[in-house]
Amino acid sequence: MTYENSPAFAQKLDQQDPLRHFRDRFHVPQRAGKPLTYLCGNSLGLQPKAVRTALDQELTTWQNLGVEGWFDRTESAEQPWLGYHNTCKEALSQLVGGEPSEVCPMNALTVNLHLLLATFFRPTEKKYKILTIKGDFPSDQYALETHVKHHGLNPADTLIEIAPRSSNGESTLGESTPGLIHTTDIQRAITENADSLAVIWMSGLNYYTGQVYNMAAIAETAQRHCIPVGFDLAHAIGNVPLRLHDWGVDFATWCSYKYLNGGPGAVSGVFVHQKHHEQNLLRLAGWWGYREDRRFEMAPGFLPAPGADGWQVSTPNILALASHRAAITISTEAGITALRQKSEQLTGFLEYVLSPFEEIQILTPDDPNQRGCQLSLLVRKRGKELFNYLTQQGIIGDWREPDCIRLAPVPLYNTFEEVWRVGAIIGDFFKKLER
Ligand SMILES: Cc1ncc(COP(=O)(O)O)c(C=O)c1O
């Protein structure tokens, strides 16, 4: 698409946008009666209006039925709480590109990562290492490190961390500057360490740089060497199209408070590939992962429910699931293909309006196939001042130390005009500095 840096051009794109009505389904935060330009869906998505109704509905069921809410919904056509998680599966399977039996909403992301590592990180004397990305989200690093220690191993000998190439273009292991990673470096590291690798765990989309990794290629290399591979999809789900089943990804987890708009601390979910469903894999079990038809026999000895459901542990939080379900179905109603199409244009437009500013270096790849909606801007001089100015002017992004502003125009609720405004306000900021 050829862009023009003018409000009229942005308004024209908004008028032509087939998803424009979805914005009305969200509460856009306001300041002094004016909507903020909210570009922070990479951190917390906006509140869908449907969430309050969904919560109210379950509060009413609780009020009227008490414990019977688990089993009986005679008063409405809705699902009893016992199988409530099933009503999220169709949408989740579309969002991750899997079968409904491969997904289950549950817990929070890091909790799920611990549960999945308990299954998929089974070190042996020969195969005991974990391959990951240097500088991935800290919670994942802590989870990996502590699993390693639980097995009596030393993180320094066990974790292989892929880092961005150094300035002379060589592949490096162990440097910590945030930067882009070459897929071939990941594939090479898998191949070179195949004999000692027990598992691969990494983000699908890097939270800092906004880079989308080539999950299909990485999973293909991992499968060739029979190494289980899992992805943290916190920043990928609802943002970029995923085909976990076809790619042969073994396991994954995500959160739903970013691009799925489930609410602060909203419920996470897991993906476990069908190829593992019949294997009765070792796991950290709880009664909610027990076969649903026999759970209330309360018998000794764990019998896992089929599919991803068998990784559930505790009674689900129905209010959290109600909000989750109301939110995720908006994304599937819009459709990930249509969302992606708009997202590429919206982020491309943001890149375009930022292009005149020499002071801003965009860290995120310029190739749309290697990014989602987020752009990470490195502003080495006066970055924090710029960030504060944007906030004052009602543009909400987020700041990552030491010099990075992350802006994420979200196709469900952001407009081209908002993106144009970001460029105009940044222009004002730099003009003021010249004076
Ligand atoms: C990439 C990534 N991984 C993991 C987490 C941690 O998620 P949780 O706090 O839900 O466990 C986050 C949180 O923002 C994240 O962005």
The ligand as an SDF file (V2000), in Angstrom:
LIG
                    3D

 16 16  0  0  0  0  0  0  0  0999 V2000
    6.1110  -12.8670   26.8760 C   0  0  0  0  0  0  0  0  0  0  0  0
    5.5370  -13.0220   28.2440 C   0  0  0  0  0  0  0  0  0  0  0  0
    5.7160  -14.1830   28.8870 N   0  0  0  0  0  0  0  0  0  0  0  0
    5.2450  -14.3700   30.1400 C   0  0  0  0  0  0  0  0  0  0  0  0
    4.5390  -13.3890   30.7970 C   0  0  0  0  0  0  0  0  0  0  0  0
    4.0600  -13.6360   32.1910 C   0  0  0  0  0  0  0  0  0  0  0  0
    2.6900  -13.8950   32.2060 O   0  0  0  0  0  0  0  0  0  0  0  0
    1.8950  -14.2060   33.5640 P   0  0  0  0  0  0  0  0  0  0  0  0
    2.1480  -13.0760   34.5000 O   0  0  0  0  0  0  0  0  0  0  0  0
    0.4670  -14.2280   33.1220 O   0  0  0  0  0  0  0  0  0  0  0  0
    2.3830  -15.4940   34.0910 O   0  0  0  0  0  0  0  0  0  0  0  0
    4.3090  -12.1590   30.1410 C   0  0  0  0  0  0  0  0  0  0  0  0
    3.5650  -11.0810   30.8150 C   0  0  0  0  0  0  0  0  0  0  0  0
    3.3330  -10.0240   30.3150 O   0  0  0  0  0  0  0  0  0  0  0  0
    4.8300  -11.9890   28.8400 C   0  0  0  0  0  0  0  0  0  0  0  0
    4.6810  -10.8290   28.1790 O   0  0  0  0  0  0  0  0  0  0  0  0
  1  2  1  0
  2  3  1  0
  2 15  2  0
  3  4  2  0
  4  5  1  0
  5  6  1  0
  5 12  2  0
  6  7  1  0
  7  8  1  0
  8  9  2  0
  8 10  1  0
  8 11  1  0
 12 13  1  0
 12 15  1  0
 13 14  2  0
 15 16  1  0
M  END
$$$$
